[in-house]
Amino acid sequence: PCPIRGHSNVQGNRTCGIDHRPTEEFLNRLAEACGIDPPREEGLDTVRTIEAMHQGRVKVFIGMGGNFAMAAPDTPYTFEGLRHCELTAHVSTKLNRSHLVHGKKALILPCLGRTEKDQQRSGLQATSVEDSMSMVHLSVGMKRPASPRLFSEPAIIAGMARATLPDSDTPWEKYVEDYDRIRDTMAKALEGFEDFNRRVRLPLGFRLRQPARELVFLTPTGRAEFSSAPLTDVVPAPGTLALATVRSHDQWNTTIYSSDDRYRGVKNLRTLVFMNPADMRVRGIKELDLVDITSTAKDGSQRSVRGYRAIAYDIPPGCAAGYMPELNVLCAASDYSLQSDQPLMKHLKVEVVPSPQTDETM
């Protein structure tokens, strides 16, 4: 079976202990490996972070890559929260919209990309990565850096740490000189990473243990257990659709490589909504007509986008879909799953109506 443990970067982050709710076991291992006393209180997820920005409890935002302003829900509300911060700092390989939505003070810290050579005091460095098959291997950049002034991400993090905690006993500079030293510490702090530097240099790297793959189930019964989440019993109001935000084929998260979507037959268009043909007929909407989309949050507040193109698509009646991040504005930050605390990006209650705009007025 395909040993999927999680999704994309989230999987690697969780493996390395990046979690707003770390376990006591991990914190104890981290404390012993690094000689520190890590904070024990829980951190904040995306929804809670934006809320805390508005409340003045989050004063500094540091983005390690990404495009937080556009990836988050409720775009104007998120923008406002970021502007409440005293400082926003972004470690980035390229510019994006989040750099323009900043706190009272802002830093853009350009860094080396993964394909660029990373030369440090001990020589050419390699970063360790985990793929979707739970395999951990090394990645070495081979291209000349875009600028000799670029620092690596570890160098930037270490510099921040030393500037913030000048008397820290953590050997930040030693870590930057040789990334093997970082991996040696990881081997002590992370379960399953014993003998890290040797195993990661094997021809195929090494595979993280996936108990379920070996039919070992870490449950009270020792057997596979199934759970189910209750389905909503809310009857949709007449005329409303359940809209899900999706990505196009030529898109990676908020990075949009082109306005095409080859799998869905779309060319040069992103401001659109996919609808069932029957739902379009009921509303007097024809293919490529301009439409306005209005969402209604749980608290009754409404958010709208205007002048989108209606696209007939093989989607269930009563459902619709459109691209993120363009449609993130329709998701209220207060509308999130009580089970996961994640924004309800896949189930927005919307009304779609013909737009008073025309091609001539746009």
C-alpha positions in Angstrom: 0.0 0.0 0.0 1.0 3.6 -0.6 2.3 4.8 2.8 0.8 8.2 2.9 1.2 9.7 6.4 0.1 13.2 5.6 0.0 15.9 3.0 3.0 17.6 1.3 4.9 20.0 3.6 2.6 19.2 6.5 3.9 15.7 6.6 7.6 16.8 6.9 6.8 19.5 9.4 5.0 17.1 11.7 7.8 14.6 11.4 10.3 17.3 12.6 8.1 18.4 15.5 6.7 21.5 13.9 3.3 21.5 15.6 1.2 24.0 17.5 0.2 21.1 19.8 3.5 19.2 20.4 3.4 16.1 22.5 5.0 16.0 26.0 7.2 13.1 24.7 8.6 15.2 21.9 9.2 18.3 24.1 11.0 16.1 26.6 13.3 14.7 23.9 13.9 18.2 22.5 14.8 19.5 26.0 17.3 16.8 26.5 18.8 17.0 23.1 19.2 20.8 23.0 19.6 21.6 26.7 16.6 24.0 26.7 13.3 24.2 28.4 10.8 24.5 25.5 7.5 26.3 26.1 4.8 23.8 27.2 1.7 25.8 26.3 -0.1 25.2 23.0 0.5 27.4 20.1 -2.0 28.8 17.5 -3.2 27.5 14.2 -4.1 29.7 11.3 -7.6 30.7 12.5 -6.4 31.4 16.0 -3.4 33.3 14.8 -5.5 35.8 12.7 -7.8 36.2 15.7 -4.9 36.9 18.0 -3.5 39.5 15.6 -6.7 41.4 15.8 -6.6 41.2 19.6 -3.1 42.4 19.8 -1.8 39.1 21.3 0.4 38.3 18.2 2.7 41.2 17.6 5.4 39.6 15.4 4.7 37.4 12.3 7.6 35.5 10.7 6.9 33.6 7.5 9.2 30.8 6.4 8.3 31.0 2.8 4.6 30.8 1.9 2.1 33.5 1.1 0.1 33.7 4.3 -2.0 36.7 3.4 -3.4 35.0 0.3 -3.6 31.4 1.6 -5.6 32.3 4.7 -9.4 32.7 4.7 -11.4 36.0 4.8 -8.9 38.0 2.8 -9.7 41.5 4.0 -9.9 40.3 7.7 -6.6 38.6 7.3 -5.0 41.7 5.7 -6.2 43.8 8.6 -4.8 41.4 11.2 -1.4 41.4 9.6 -1.4 45.2 9.5 -2.0 45.2 13.3 1.4 43.5 13.9 4.3 45.4 15.1 6.6 43.5 12.8 6.2 41.1 9.9 9.2 39.3 8.4 9.3 37.0 5.4 12.1 34.6 4.5 11.4 34.1 0.8 12.9 33.0 -2.6 10.6 35.3 -4.6 8.2 38.2 -4.0 4.5 37.6 -3.4 1.4 39.5 -2.2 2.1 38.9 1.5 5.2 41.2 1.3 2.8 44.1 0.5 0.4 43.3 3.4 2.7 44.0 6.4 2.9 45.2 9.9 4.1 48.6 11.2 7.6 47.4 10.4 8.4 44.9 7.8 11.4 42.8 6.6 11.8 40.8 3.4 14.8 38.4 3.8 15.7 36.8 0.5 17.2 33.3 0.8 18.8 30.6 -1.3 16.4 28.3 -3.1 16.7 24.6 -2.9 18.2 24.3 -6.4 21.0 26.8 -5.6 24.4 25.8 -4.3 24.7 26.4 -0.5 28.4 26.8 0.4 29.2 27.1 4.0 32.5 26.9 5.9 32.6 23.1 5.8 31.8 23.0 2.1 28.7 22.4 -0.1 25.7 21.7 2.1 22.8 19.3 1.6 19.3 19.6 3.1 17.2 16.6 4.1 13.7 16.2 2.7 10.9 13.7 3.1 8.8 12.7 0.2 5.2 11.5 0.0 6.4 7.9 0.3 7.9 8.5 3.8 11.4 8.4 2.3 14.0 10.8 3.7 16.9 11.7 1.4 19.4 14.5 0.7 18.9 17.4 -1.7 21.8 19.3 -3.0 21.5 22.5 -5.1 23.6 22.7 -8.2 22.8 26.1 -9.6 24.8 29.3 -9.0 23.0 31.5 -6.5 21.1 34.4 -7.9 23.3 36.7 -5.7 26.4 36.2 -3.6 24.6 38.1 -0.9 21.9 35.5 -0.4 21.9 33.6 2.9 20.5 30.1 3.4 17.4 29.5 5.5 19.4 27.9 8.3 21.8 30.9 8.3 18.9 33.4 8.5 17.2 31.5 11.4 20.5 31.2 13.3 21.2 34.9 12.8 17.7 35.8 14.1 18.3 33.5 17.1 21.7 34.9 18.0 20.4 38.5 17.6 17.4 37.8 19.8 19.2 35.7 22.4 22.9 36.8 22.3 23.8 34.7 25.4 22.2 31.5 24.1 24.3 28.4 24.6 22.8 26.8 21.5 25.7 26.5 18.9 23.9 28.4 16.2 27.0 29.3 14.2 28.3 25.7 14.3 25.0 24.5 12.9 25.3 26.9 10.0 28.9 25.8 9.3 27.9 22.2 8.8 24.3 21.0 8.4 25.4 17.5 9.5 25.5 19.0 13.0 21.8 19.9 12.7 21.0 16.4 11.7 23.0 15.0 14.6 20.8 17.0 17.0 17.7 15.9 15.1 18.8 12.3 15.6 18.6 12.8 19.3 15.3 14.7 19.4 13.2 12.9 16.8 12.0 9.3 17.1 13.0 7.2 14.1 16.0 9.4 13.1 18.7 7.5 14.8 22.0 7.4 12.9 20.5 10.1 10.7 23.6 11.2 8.8 24.6 7.8 7.7 21.2 6.5 6.7 20.2 9.7 4.8 23.3 9.1 2.6 22.2 5.6 1.5 21.4 5.4 -2.2 17.7 5.7 -1.7 17.8 7.4 1.7 15.7 5.7 4.4 12.1 5.1 5.1 10.3 6.3 8.2 8.5 3.7 10.0 4.8 3.4 9.0 3.2 1.0 11.4 0.0 0.6 9.5 2.0 -0.4 6.4 3.2 -3.4 8.4 -0.3 -4.0 9.7 0.7 -2.8 13.1 -2.1 -0.7 14.5 -1.2 1.5 17.5 -4.7 1.4 19.0 -6.1 0.1 22.3 -7.3 -3.0 20.6 -4.2 -3.5 18.4 -6.5 -3.6 15.4 -7.5 -1.1 12.7 -10.3 1.1 14.0 -12.6 3.2 11.9 -14.2 6.5 12.9 -16.9 8.6 11.4 -17.7 12.3 11.6 -21.4 13.3 11.8 -22.7 14.8 8.6 -24.4 18.2 8.9 -28.2 18.1 9.2 -28.6 21.7 8.1 -30.9 21.8 5.1 -29.5 24.3 2.5 -31.7 27.3 2.0 -33.5 27.4 -1.4 -31.3 28.8 -4.1 -28.0 28.2 -2.3 -25.1 26.1 -3.5 -22.3 24.4 -1.5 -19.1 25.9 -3.0 -15.6 24.3 -2.6 -12.3 26.1 -3.3 -9.9 24.1 -5.4 -6.6 24.4 -7.2 -6.0 24.3 -11.0 -3.5 21.9 -12.6 -1.1 24.7 -13.3 -1.0 25.8 -9.6 1.0 24.9 -6.5 -0.8 26.3 -3.4 -0.8 30.1 -4.0 1.9 29.9 -6.7 0.1 30.1 -10.1 2.2 29.1 -13.0 -0.4 29.9 -15.7 -4.1 30.7 -16.0 -4.8 27.3 -17.6 -6.3 24.2 -16.0 -5.7 21.4 -18.5 -7.6 18.7 -16.5 -10.8 20.8 -16.5 -10.4 22.2 -20.0 -10.0 25.8 -18.9 -7.8 28.2 -20.9 -6.6 31.6 -19.7 -9.2 32.0 -17.0 -9.2 31.9 -13.2 -12.1 34.2 -12.1 -14.7 31.5 -12.7 -17.2 29.2 -10.9 -17.9 25.6 -12.0 -21.6 24.8 -11.8 -23.9 22.0 -12.7 -25.7 22.8 -16.0 -29.1 22.3 -14.3 -28.2 24.8 -11.6 -27.2 27.2 -14.3 -30.5 26.8 -16.2 -32.6 27.4 -13.1 -30.7 30.7 -12.6 -30.9 31.8 -16.2 -27.1 31.5 -16.5 -25.4 30.5 -19.8 -21.9 29.2 -20.4 -19.3 32.0 -19.8 -21.9 34.5 -18.5 -20.8 36.9 -15.9 -22.1 36.1 -12.4 -21.8 37.5 -8.9 -21.1 35.1 -6.0 -22.2 35.9 -2.4 -21.4 33.7 0.6 -23.3 33.8 3.9 -21.4 33.0 7.0 -22.8 31.3 10.1 -23.1 34.7 11.8 -25.2 36.0 8.9 -22.4 38.2 7.5 -22.0 38.2 3.7 -19.0 38.4 1.3 -19.1 38.8 -2.4 -17.1 38.6 -5.6 -18.4 40.0 -8.8 -17.9 39.5 -12.5 -16.9 35.8 -12.5 -17.4 33.5 -15.4 -19.9 30.6 -15.1 -18.5 27.3 -16.4 -20.8 24.3 -17.0 -19.1 21.3 -15.4 -19.8 17.7 -14.3 -20.4 18.5 -10.7 -23.2 17.3 -8.5 -26.4 19.5 -8.4 -26.3 21.9 -5.6 -22.6 22.2 -5.6 -20.1 24.6 -7.2 -16.3 25.1 -7.2 -13.8 27.8 -7.9 -10.1 28.5 -7.4 -8.2 29.5 -4.4 -6.8 32.0 -3.4 -9.2 34.1 -5.5 -12.3 32.8 -3.7 -10.7 32.7 -0.2 -12.4 36.1 0.4 -15.8 34.3 0.6 -14.8 32.2 3.6 -15.3 33.9 7.0 -12.5 33.4 9.4 -15.1 32.5 12.0 -16.4 29.6 9.9 -14.2 26.7 10.6 -14.5 23.0 11.5 -15.1 22.3 15.2 -13.2 19.1 14.7 -10.0 20.3 13.0 -10.2 24.1 13.5 -9.7 24.4 9.7 -11.6 27.0 7.6 -14.6 25.7 5.8 -13.0 26.2 2.4 -14.8 23.1 1.0 -18.3 24.0 2.1 -19.2 27.6 1.6 -22.9 28.5 1.4 -23.2 30.7 -1.6 -25.8 32.3 -4.0 -24.8 32.7 -7.6 -26.8 35.2 -9.7 -26.3 36.8 -13.1 -24.1 39.9 -12.9 -25.4 43.3 -13.9 -21.9 43.8 -15.3 -21.3 43.0 -19.0 -18.2 42.5 -21.1 -18.6 46.1 -22.2 -18.7 47.6 -18.7 -15.8 45.5 -17.3 
